Amino acid sequence: MAASSILVNNALGVSYQIGVDSKGNDIFKGQSFKNISTTATDEDLVVLCDAVDEVIAYNISTIKKVQTYVVTRG
């Protein structure tokens, strides 16, 4: 039985360092942006991330692309 998958949702996750704790460990915070177009390329996500980076007080350290697929039986 063949199976196939269909991309149904894209999301962008970003992490950024907001400081250090009393032991010197980095403290990170993250945000997610949902409902990104399923046709968005990796380059589009970097452009979006750069725009987000302009409006937050911290530099983004990690970019994650989170995709949701529906798997169907063929």
PyMOL Python script that loads the backbone (N, CA, C, O; Angstrom):
from pymol import cmd

cmd.read_pdbstr("""\
ATOM      1  N   MET A   1       0.845  -1.178   0.000  1.00  0.00           N
ATOM      2  CA  MET A   1       0.000   0.000   0.000  1.00  0.00           C
ATOM      3  C   MET A   1       0.890   1.240   0.000  1.00  0.00           C
ATOM      4  O   MET A   1       1.765   1.386   0.853  1.00  0.00           O
ATOM      5  N   ALA A   2       0.664   2.106  -0.939  1.00  0.00           N
ATOM      6  CA  ALA A   2       1.440   3.342  -1.050  1.00  0.00           C
ATOM      7  C   ALA A   2       0.847   4.416  -0.146  1.00  0.00           C
ATOM      8  O   ALA A   2      -0.362   4.466   0.080  1.00  0.00           O
ATOM      9  N   ALA A   3       1.710   5.254   0.354  1.00  0.00           N
ATOM     10  CA  ALA A   3       1.276   6.380   1.182  1.00  0.00           C
ATOM     11  C   ALA A   3       1.888   7.652   0.616  1.00  0.00           C
ATOM     12  O   ALA A   3       2.938   7.619  -0.026  1.00  0.00           O
ATOM     13  N   SER A   4       1.228   8.757   0.860  1.00  0.00           N
ATOM     14  CA  SER A   4       1.766  10.047   0.427  1.00  0.00           C
ATOM     15  C   SER A   4       1.460  11.083   1.503  1.00  0.00           C
ATOM     16  O   SER A   4       0.613  10.868   2.370  1.00  0.00           O
ATOM     17  N   SER A   5       2.153  12.192   1.430  1.00  0.00           N
ATOM     18  CA  SER A   5       1.928  13.247   2.417  1.00  0.00           C
ATOM     19  C   SER A   5       1.704  14.578   1.705  1.00  0.00           C
ATOM     20  O   SER A   5       2.214  14.821   0.611  1.00  0.00           O
ATOM     21  N   ILE A   6       0.924  15.427   2.368  1.00  0.00           N
ATOM     22  CA  ILE A   6       0.593  16.747   1.842  1.00  0.00           C
ATOM     23  C   ILE A   6       0.930  17.773   2.920  1.00  0.00           C
ATOM     24  O   ILE A   6       0.483  17.658   4.061  1.00  0.00           O
ATOM     25  N   LEU A   7       1.723  18.778   2.547  1.00  0.00           N
ATOM     26  CA  LEU A   7       2.060  19.854   3.477  1.00  0.00           C
ATOM     27  C   LEU A   7       0.822  20.713   3.710  1.00  0.00           C
ATOM     28  O   LEU A   7       0.238  21.236   2.760  1.00  0.00           O
ATOM     29  N   VAL A   8       0.420  20.861   4.971  1.00  0.00           N
ATOM     30  CA  VAL A   8      -0.782  21.633   5.277  1.00  0.00           C
ATOM     31  C   VAL A   8      -0.512  22.886   6.108  1.00  0.00           C
ATOM     32  O   VAL A   8      -1.375  23.759   6.201  1.00  0.00           O
ATOM     33  N   ASN A   9       0.681  22.987   6.718  1.00  0.00           N
ATOM     34  CA  ASN A   9       0.951  24.158   7.547  1.00  0.00           C
ATOM     35  C   ASN A   9       2.448  24.369   7.712  1.00  0.00           C
ATOM     36  O   ASN A   9       3.205  23.409   7.855  1.00  0.00           O
ATOM     37  N   ASN A  10       2.866  25.612   7.693  1.00  0.00           N
ATOM     38  CA  ASN A  10       4.229  26.025   8.001  1.00  0.00           C
ATOM     39  C   ASN A  10       4.184  26.931   9.219  1.00  0.00           C
ATOM     40  O   ASN A  10       3.228  27.686   9.400  1.00  0.00           O
ATOM     41  N   ALA A  11       5.203  26.861  10.048  1.00  0.00           N
ATOM     42  CA  ALA A  11       5.357  27.783  11.168  1.00  0.00           C
ATOM     43  C   ALA A  11       6.831  28.142  11.283  1.00  0.00           C
ATOM     44  O   ALA A  11       7.707  27.373  10.886  1.00  0.00           O
ATOM     45  N   LEU A  12       7.085  29.311  11.826  1.00  0.00           N
ATOM     46  CA  LEU A  12       8.441  29.782  12.039  1.00  0.00           C
ATOM     47  C   LEU A  12       8.649  29.902  13.531  1.00  0.00           C
ATOM     48  O   LEU A  12       7.847  30.522  14.229  1.00  0.00           O
ATOM     49  N   GLY A  13       9.718  29.315  14.021  1.00  0.00           N
ATOM     50  CA  GLY A  13      10.093  29.445  15.427  1.00  0.00           C
ATOM     51  C   GLY A  13      11.426  30.153  15.522  1.00  0.00           C
ATOM     52  O   GLY A  13      12.359  29.830  14.786  1.00  0.00           O
ATOM     53  N   VAL A  14      11.524  31.120  16.427  1.00  0.00           N
ATOM     54  CA  VAL A  14      12.788  31.819  16.634  1.00  0.00           C
ATOM     55  C   VAL A  14      13.148  31.771  18.109  1.00  0.00           C
ATOM     56  O   VAL A  14      12.275  31.818  18.976  1.00  0.00           O
ATOM     57  N   SER A  15      14.432  31.678  18.382  1.00  0.00           N
ATOM     58  CA  SER A  15      14.944  31.714  19.751  1.00  0.00           C
ATOM     59  C   SER A  15      15.966  32.827  19.843  1.00  0.00           C
ATOM     60  O   SER A  15      16.688  33.113  18.887  1.00  0.00           O
ATOM     61  N   TYR A  16      16.017  33.456  21.019  1.00  0.00           N
ATOM     62  CA  TYR A  16      16.993  34.513  21.229  1.00  0.00           C
ATOM     63  C   TYR A  16      17.411  34.537  22.690  1.00  0.00           C
ATOM     64  O   TYR A  16      16.628  34.214  23.583  1.00  0.00           O
ATOM     65  N   GLN A  17      18.656  34.926  22.915  1.00  0.00           N
ATOM     66  CA  GLN A  17      19.194  34.966  24.261  1.00  0.00           C
ATOM     67  C   GLN A  17      18.771  36.266  24.926  1.00  0.00           C
ATOM     68  O   GLN A  17      18.976  37.348  24.375  1.00  0.00           O
ATOM     69  N   ILE A  18      18.175  36.155  26.123  1.00  0.00           N
ATOM     70  CA  ILE A  18      17.717  37.359  26.827  1.00  0.00           C
ATOM     71  C   ILE A  18      18.609  37.719  28.003  1.00  0.00           C
ATOM     72  O   ILE A  18      18.407  38.746  28.652  1.00  0.00           O
ATOM     73  N   GLY A  19      19.596  36.875  28.277  1.00  0.00           N
ATOM     74  CA  GLY A  19      20.504  37.177  29.381  1.00  0.00           C
ATOM     75  C   GLY A  19      21.170  35.917  29.899  1.00  0.00           C
ATOM     76  O   GLY A  19      21.196  34.887  29.226  1.00  0.00           O
ATOM     77  N   VAL A  20      21.708  36.016  31.109  1.00  0.00           N
ATOM     78  CA  VAL A  20      22.332  34.871  31.776  1.00  0.00           C
ATOM     79  C   VAL A  20      21.803  34.787  33.200  1.00  0.00           C
ATOM     80  O   VAL A  20      21.443  35.796  33.806  1.00  0.00           O
ATOM     81  N   ASP A  21      21.761  33.560  33.725  1.00  0.00           N
ATOM     82  CA  ASP A  21      21.302  33.386  35.097  1.00  0.00           C
ATOM     83  C   ASP A  21      22.463  33.572  36.076  1.00  0.00           C
ATOM     84  O   ASP A  21      23.579  33.894  35.669  1.00  0.00           O
ATOM     85  N   SER A  22      22.195  33.369  37.361  1.00  0.00           N
ATOM     86  CA  SER A  22      23.206  33.595  38.396  1.00  0.00           C
ATOM     87  C   SER A  22      24.392  32.641  38.289  1.00  0.00           C
ATOM     88  O   SER A  22      25.460  32.918  38.835  1.00  0.00           O
ATOM     89  N   LYS A  23      24.211  31.521  37.589  1.00  0.00           N
ATOM     90  CA  LYS A  23      25.298  30.554  37.409  1.00  0.00           C
ATOM     91  C   LYS A  23      26.046  30.770  36.097  1.00  0.00           C
ATOM     92  O   LYS A  23      26.963  30.015  35.774  1.00  0.00           O
ATOM     93  N   GLY A  24      25.668  31.781  35.351  1.00  0.00           N
ATOM     94  CA  GLY A  24      26.336  32.078  34.089  1.00  0.00           C
ATOM     95  C   GLY A  24      25.782  31.335  32.886  1.00  0.00           C
ATOM     96  O   GLY A  24      26.349  31.410  31.795  1.00  0.00           O
ATOM     97  N   ASN A  25      24.675  30.615  33.072  1.00  0.00           N
ATOM     98  CA  ASN A  25      24.045  29.897  31.963  1.00  0.00           C
ATOM     99  C   ASN A  25      23.185  30.853  31.133  1.00  0.00           C
ATOM    100  O   ASN A  25      22.495  31.720  31.668  1.00  0.00           O
ATOM    101  N   ASP A  26      23.248  30.672  29.826  1.00  0.00           N
ATOM    102  CA  ASP A  26      22.441  31.500  28.942  1.00  0.00           C
ATOM    103  C   ASP A  26      20.961  31.249  29.166  1.00  0.00           C
ATOM    104  O   ASP A  26      20.543  30.113  29.389  1.00  0.00           O
ATOM    105  N   ILE A  27      20.170  32.309  29.107  1.00  0.00           N
ATOM    106  CA  ILE A  27      18.715  32.207  29.200  1.00  0.00           C
ATOM    107  C   ILE A  27      18.150  32.560  27.828  1.00  0.00           C
ATOM    108  O   ILE A  27      18.428  33.629  27.285  1.00  0.00           O
ATOM    109  N   PHE A  28      17.355  31.651  27.277  1.00  0.00           N
ATOM    110  CA  PHE A  28      16.772  31.853  25.958  1.00  0.00           C
ATOM    111  C   PHE A  28      15.260  31.993  26.055  1.00  0.00           C
ATOM    112  O   PHE A  28      14.626  31.429  26.946  1.00  0.00           O
ATOM    113  N   LYS A  29      14.709  32.735  25.149  1.00  0.00           N
ATOM    114  CA  LYS A  29      13.268  32.869  25.005  1.00  0.00           C
ATOM    115  C   LYS A  29      12.949  32.569  23.552  1.00  0.00           C
ATOM    116  O   LYS A  29      13.795  32.752  22.676  1.00  0.00           O
ATOM    117  N   GLY A  30      11.743  32.114  23.294  1.00  0.00           N
ATOM    118  CA  GLY A  30      11.362  31.795  21.928  1.00  0.00           C
ATOM    119  C   GLY A  30       9.965  32.263  21.594  1.00  0.00           C
ATOM    120  O   GLY A  30       9.139  32.498  22.475  1.00  0.00           O
ATOM    121  N   GLN A  31       9.720  32.393  20.320  1.00  0.00           N
ATOM    122  CA  GLN A  31       8.403  32.758  19.811  1.00  0.00           C
ATOM    123  C   GLN A  31       8.109  31.928  18.579  1.00  0.00           C
ATOM    124  O   GLN A  31       9.015  31.512  17.857  1.00  0.00           O
ATOM    125  N   SER A  32       6.824  31.695  18.350  1.00  0.00           N
ATOM    126  CA  SER A  32       6.380  30.975  17.157  1.00  0.00           C
ATOM    127  C   SER A  32       5.448  31.867  16.351  1.00  0.00           C
ATOM    128  O   SER A  32       4.656  32.635  16.898  1.00  0.00           O
ATOM    129  N   PHE A  33       5.565  31.742  15.060  1.00  0.00           N
ATOM    130  CA  PHE A  33       4.680  32.457  14.146  1.00  0.00           C
ATOM    131  C   PHE A  33       4.021  31.409  13.269  1.00  0.00           C
ATOM    132  O   PHE A  33       4.679  30.746  12.468  1.00  0.00           O
ATOM    133  N   LYS A  34       2.717  31.269  13.430  1.00  0.00           N
ATOM    134  CA  LYS A  34       1.977  30.217  12.735  1.00  0.00           C
ATOM    135  C   LYS A  34       1.348  30.739  11.456  1.00  0.00           C
ATOM    136  O   LYS A  34       1.372  31.935  11.164  1.00  0.00           O
ATOM    137  N   ASN A  35       0.784  29.803  10.705  1.00  0.00           N
ATOM    138  CA  ASN A  35       0.053  30.113   9.474  1.00  0.00           C
ATOM    139  C   ASN A  35       0.916  30.774   8.414  1.00  0.00           C
ATOM    140  O   ASN A  35       0.450  31.643   7.677  1.00  0.00           O
ATOM    141  N   ILE A  36       2.168  30.364   8.339  1.00  0.00           N
ATOM    142  CA  ILE A  36       3.048  30.816   7.270  1.00  0.00           C
ATOM    143  C   ILE A  36       2.651  30.052   6.004  1.00  0.00           C
ATOM    144  O   ILE A  36       2.356  28.858   6.066  1.00  0.00           O
ATOM    145  N   SER A  37       2.643  30.720   4.889  1.00  0.00           N
ATOM    146  CA  SER A  37       2.237  30.087   3.630  1.00  0.00           C
ATOM    147  C   SER A  37       3.010  28.796   3.376  1.00  0.00           C
ATOM    148  O   SER A  37       4.213  28.717   3.627  1.00  0.00           O
ATOM    149  N   THR A  38       2.306  27.797   2.878  1.00  0.00           N
ATOM    150  CA  THR A  38       2.955  26.522   2.562  1.00  0.00           C
ATOM    151  C   THR A  38       3.875  26.645   1.364  1.00  0.00           C
ATOM    152  O   THR A  38       4.672  25.744   1.104  1.00  0.00           O
ATOM    153  N   THR A  39       3.783  27.740   0.632  1.00  0.00           N
ATOM    154  CA  THR A  39       4.672  27.952  -0.515  1.00  0.00           C
ATOM    155  C   THR A  39       5.913  28.763  -0.136  1.00  0.00           C
ATOM    156  O   THR A  39       6.767  29.007  -0.988  1.00  0.00           O
ATOM    157  N   ALA A  40       6.027  29.181   1.119  1.00  0.00           N
ATOM    158  CA  ALA A  40       7.177  29.970   1.560  1.00  0.00           C
ATOM    159  C   ALA A  40       8.453  29.140   1.468  1.00  0.00           C
ATOM    160  O   ALA A  40       8.497  27.989   1.902  1.00  0.00           O
ATOM    161  N   THR A  41       9.481  29.743   0.899  1.00  0.00           N
ATOM    162  CA  THR A  41      10.774  29.074   0.787  1.00  0.00           C
ATOM    163  C   THR A  41      11.602  29.336   2.046  1.00  0.00           C
ATOM    164  O   THR A  41      11.234  30.159   2.885  1.00  0.00           O
ATOM    165  N   ASP A  42      12.718  28.627   2.165  1.00  0.00           N
ATOM    166  CA  ASP A  42      13.624  28.871   3.284  1.00  0.00           C
ATOM    167  C   ASP A  42      14.113  30.321   3.262  1.00  0.00           C
ATOM    168  O   ASP A  42      14.247  30.948   4.313  1.00  0.00           O
ATOM    169  N   GLU A  43      14.377  30.850   2.070  1.00  0.00           N
ATOM    170  CA  GLU A  43      14.811  32.227   1.941  1.00  0.00           C
ATOM    171  C   GLU A  43      13.727  33.196   2.423  1.00  0.00           C
ATOM    172  O   GLU A  43      14.035  34.207   3.054  1.00  0.00           O
ATOM    173  N   ASP A  44      12.458  32.888   2.125  1.00  0.00           N
ATOM    174  CA  ASP A  44      11.342  33.705   2.612  1.00  0.00           C
ATOM    175  C   ASP A  44      11.312  33.726   4.134  1.00  0.00           C
ATOM    176  O   ASP A  44      11.059  34.765   4.743  1.00  0.00           O
ATOM    177  N   LEU A  45      11.572  32.573   4.746  1.00  0.00           N
ATOM    178  CA  LEU A  45      11.564  32.499   6.206  1.00  0.00           C
ATOM    179  C   LEU A  45      12.707  33.298   6.812  1.00  0.00           C
ATOM    180  O   LEU A  45      12.547  33.896   7.875  1.00  0.00           O
ATOM    181  N   VAL A  46      13.853  33.315   6.152  1.00  0.00           N
ATOM    182  CA  VAL A  46      14.983  34.116   6.635  1.00  0.00           C
ATOM    183  C   VAL A  46      14.652  35.605   6.537  1.00  0.00           C
ATOM    184  O   VAL A  46      14.981  36.375   7.440  1.00  0.00           O
ATOM    185  N   VAL A  47      14.009  36.007   5.457  1.00  0.00           N
ATOM    186  CA  VAL A  47      13.593  37.409   5.305  1.00  0.00           C
ATOM    187  C   VAL A  47      12.607  37.782   6.412  1.00  0.00           C
ATOM    188  O   VAL A  47      12.719  38.856   7.004  1.00  0.00           O
ATOM    189  N   LEU A  48      11.657  36.914   6.693  1.00  0.00           N
ATOM    190  CA  LEU A  48      10.702  37.148   7.773  1.00  0.00           C
ATOM    191  C   LEU A  48      11.424  37.241   9.107  1.00  0.00           C
ATOM    192  O   LEU A  48      11.128  38.113   9.924  1.00  0.00           O
ATOM    193  N   CYS A  49      12.369  36.342   9.324  1.00  0.00           N
ATOM    194  CA  CYS A  49      13.141  36.340  10.564  1.00  0.00           C
ATOM    195  C   CYS A  49      13.921  37.642  10.708  1.00  0.00           C
ATOM    196  O   CYS A  49      13.991  38.203  11.801  1.00  0.00           O
ATOM    197  N   ASP A  50      14.504  38.123   9.621  1.00  0.00           N
ATOM    198  CA  ASP A  50      15.233  39.392   9.658  1.00  0.00           C
ATOM    199  C   ASP A  50      14.309  40.551  10.040  1.00  0.00           C
ATOM    200  O   ASP A  50      14.714  41.457  10.768  1.00  0.00           O
ATOM    201  N   ALA A  51      13.074  40.518   9.549  1.00  0.00           N
ATOM    202  CA  ALA A  51      12.103  41.557   9.891  1.00  0.00           C
ATOM    203  C   ALA A  51      11.740  41.496  11.371  1.00  0.00           C
ATOM    204  O   ALA A  51      11.619  42.530  12.028  1.00  0.00           O
ATOM    205  N   VAL A  52      11.566  40.286  11.891  1.00  0.00           N
ATOM    206  CA  VAL A  52      11.275  40.113  13.323  1.00  0.00           C
ATOM    207  C   VAL A  52      12.457  40.604  14.145  1.00  0.00           C
ATOM    208  O   VAL A  52      12.279  41.263  15.170  1.00  0.00           O
ATOM    209  N   ASP A  53      13.662  40.281  13.695  1.00  0.00           N
ATOM    210  CA  ASP A  53      14.882  40.673  14.408  1.00  0.00           C
ATOM    211  C   ASP A  53      14.984  42.189  14.557  1.00  0.00           C
ATOM    212  O   ASP A  53      15.564  42.682  15.525  1.00  0.00           O
ATOM    213  N   GLU A  54      14.421  42.929  13.601  1.00  0.00           N
ATOM    214  CA  GLU A  54      14.463  44.389  13.646  1.00  0.00           C
ATOM    215  C   GLU A  54      13.582  44.974  14.746  1.00  0.00           C
ATOM    216  O   GLU A  54      13.834  46.088  15.206  1.00  0.00           O
ATOM    217  N   VAL A  55      12.546  44.240  15.178  1.00  0.00           N
ATOM    218  CA  VAL A  55      11.591  44.809  16.130  1.00  0.00           C
ATOM    219  C   VAL A  55      11.698  44.236  17.537  1.00  0.00           C
ATOM    220  O   VAL A  55      10.977  44.677  18.432  1.00  0.00           O
ATOM    221  N   ILE A  56      12.574  43.271  17.753  1.00  0.00           N
ATOM    222  CA  ILE A  56      12.766  42.771  19.110  1.00  0.00           C
ATOM    223  C   ILE A  56      14.092  43.295  19.644  1.00  0.00           C
ATOM    224  O   ILE A  56      14.972  43.691  18.878  1.00  0.00           O
ATOM    225  N   ALA A  57      14.221  43.292  20.946  1.00  0.00           N
ATOM    226  CA  ALA A  57      15.399  43.887  21.579  1.00  0.00           C
ATOM    227  C   ALA A  57      16.618  42.970  21.583  1.00  0.00           C
ATOM    228  O   ALA A  57      17.704  43.401  21.969  1.00  0.00           O
ATOM    229  N   TYR A  58      16.462  41.719  21.161  1.00  0.00           N
ATOM    230  CA  TYR A  58      17.555  40.747  21.223  1.00  0.00           C
ATOM    231  C   TYR A  58      17.845  40.190  19.832  1.00  0.00           C
ATOM    232  O   TYR A  58      16.990  40.220  18.947  1.00  0.00           O
ATOM    233  N   ASN A  59      19.058  39.685  19.656  1.00  0.00           N
ATOM    234  CA  ASN A  59      19.421  39.070  18.382  1.00  0.00           C
ATOM    235  C   ASN A  59      18.938  37.628  18.328  1.00  0.00           C
ATOM    236  O   ASN A  59      19.120  36.870  19.281  1.00  0.00           O
ATOM    237  N   ILE A  60      18.329  37.256  17.226  1.00  0.00           N
ATOM    238  CA  ILE A  60      17.834  35.896  17.048  1.00  0.00           C
ATOM    239  C   ILE A  60      19.018  34.959  16.875  1.00  0.00           C
ATOM    240  O   ILE A  60      19.923  35.217  16.082  1.00  0.00           O
ATOM    241  N   SER A  61      18.995  33.854  17.640  1.00  0.00           N
ATOM    242  CA  SER A  61      20.100  32.903  17.579  1.00  0.00           C
ATOM    243  C   SER A  61      19.742  31.628  16.822  1.00  0.00           C
ATOM    244  O   SER A  61      20.625  30.963  16.280  1.00  0.00           O
ATOM    245  N   THR A  62      18.460  31.282  16.781  1.00  0.00           N
ATOM    246  CA  THR A  62      18.030  30.045  16.123  1.00  0.00           C
ATOM    247  C   THR A  62      16.742  30.298  15.350  1.00  0.00           C
ATOM    248  O   THR A  62      15.822  30.955  15.838  1.00  0.00           O
ATOM    249  N   ILE A  63      16.698  29.758  14.131  1.00  0.00           N
ATOM    250  CA  ILE A  63      15.489  29.800  13.309  1.00  0.00           C
ATOM    251  C   ILE A  63      15.050  28.361  13.081  1.00  0.00           C
ATOM    252  O   ILE A  63      15.855  27.521  12.678  1.00  0.00           O
ATOM    253  N   LYS A  64      13.765  28.070  13.339  1.00  0.00           N
ATOM    254  CA  LYS A  64      13.236  26.733  13.092  1.00  0.00           C
ATOM    255  C   LYS A  64      12.048  26.815  12.138  1.00  0.00           C
ATOM    256  O   LYS A  64      11.173  27.671  12.271  1.00  0.00           O
ATOM    257  N   LYS A  65      12.047  25.907  11.183  1.00  0.00           N
ATOM    258  CA  LYS A  65      10.888  25.767  10.300  1.00  0.00           C
ATOM    259  C   LYS A  65      10.141  24.534  10.772  1.00  0.00           C
ATOM    260  O   LYS A  65      10.699  23.437  10.809  1.00  0.00           O
ATOM    261  N   VAL A  66       8.881  24.712  11.133  1.00  0.00           N
ATOM    262  CA  VAL A  66       8.060  23.610  11.627  1.00  0.00           C
ATOM    263  C   VAL A  66       6.956  23.376  10.613  1.00  0.00           C
ATOM    264  O   VAL A  66       6.150  24.264  10.334  1.00  0.00           O
ATOM    265  N   GLN A  67       6.932  22.172  10.067  1.00  0.00           N
ATOM    266  CA  GLN A  67       5.944  21.847   9.037  1.00  0.00           C
ATOM    267  C   GLN A  67       5.039  20.727   9.516  1.00  0.00           C
ATOM    268  O   GLN A  67       5.469  19.800  10.202  1.00  0.00           O
ATOM    269  N   THR A  68       3.769  20.840   9.135  1.00  0.00           N
ATOM    270  CA  THR A  68       2.784  19.814   9.453  1.00  0.00           C
ATOM    271  C   THR A  68       2.285  19.199   8.149  1.00  0.00           C
ATOM    272  O   THR A  68       1.886  19.902   7.220  1.00  0.00           O
ATOM    273  N   TYR A  69       2.318  17.877   8.106  1.00  0.00           N
ATOM    274  CA  TYR A  69       1.870  17.135   6.934  1.00  0.00           C
ATOM    275  C   TYR A  69       0.693  16.244   7.323  1.00  0.00           C
ATOM    276  O   TYR A  69       0.587  15.796   8.464  1.00  0.00           O
ATOM    277  N   VAL A  70      -0.173  15.999   6.370  1.00  0.00           N
ATOM    278  CA  VAL A  70      -1.211  14.990   6.491  1.00  0.00           C
ATOM    279  C   VAL A  70      -0.759  13.819   5.631  1.00  0.00           C
ATOM    280  O   VAL A  70      -0.447  13.983   4.452  1.00  0.00           O
ATOM    281  N   VAL A  71      -0.729  12.646   6.231  1.00  0.00           N
ATOM    282  CA  VAL A  71      -0.317  11.440   5.511  1.00  0.00           C
ATOM    283  C   VAL A  71      -1.582  10.672   5.136  1.00  0.00           C
ATOM    284  O   VAL A  71      -2.465  10.448   5.964  1.00  0.00           O
ATOM    285  N   THR A  72      -1.645  10.276   3.869  1.00  0.00           N
ATOM    286  CA  THR A  72      -2.812   9.539   3.392  1.00  0.00           C
ATOM    287  C   THR A  72      -2.378   8.185   2.816  1.00  0.00           C
ATOM    288  O   THR A  72      -1.247   8.007   2.362  1.00  0.00           O
ATOM    289  N   ARG A  73      -3.277   7.287   2.852  1.00  0.00           N
ATOM    290  CA  ARG A  73      -3.040   5.974   2.215  1.00  0.00           C
ATOM    291  C   ARG A  73      -3.420   6.090   0.760  1.00  0.00           C
ATOM    292  O   ARG A  73      -4.452   6.660   0.406  1.00  0.00           O
ATOM    293  N   GLY A  74      -2.565   5.540  -0.071  1.00  0.00           N
ATOM    294  CA  GLY A  74      -2.784   5.668  -1.508  1.00  0.00           C
ATOM    295  C   GLY A  74      -3.560   4.541  -2.036  1.00  0.00           C
ATOM    296  O   GLY A  74      -3.837   4.489  -3.234  1.00  0.00           O
TER     297      GLY A  74
END
""", "prot")
cmd.dss("prot")
cmd.show_as("cartoon", "prot")
cmd.util.cbc("prot")
cmd.orient("prot")
